[in-house]
Amino acid sequence: MSEQFTDFVLDDTVYRTTFTRKFSMRKIFKGFDKSSVKAFIPGIIREVSVNTGDKVNTGDKLLILEAMKMKNLVTSPADGVVKHIHVKTGNKVAKSQLLIEIQPY
């Protein structure tokens, strides 16, 4: 694959950027899925604050995820109803593991 590049000018200086193979093979960001709450870091679930069927609003407390001796508050990304809870207190979770599903209004 040949390198692709582009030039741009900033303050009378010409800069050249190159696009690498890694850049061209990257996974394209498609936005956040507000119906699923995933672990952003591996850790242990210390507290689950909601039950299946509970109504939640954006920013409401869902659970506490402890990682590296720090307790991280995980909140609801959207208004909706808790559809399914995939974890219990004391569970170890991996990064990107599905924790809670929310059915948006």
Secondary structure, DSSP 8 states (H G I E B T S, - for coil): ---EEEEEEETTEEEEEEE-HHHHTS-------TTEEE-SS-EEEEEE---TT-EE-TT-EEEEEEETTEEEEEE-SSSEEEEEE---TT-EE-TT-EEEEEEE-
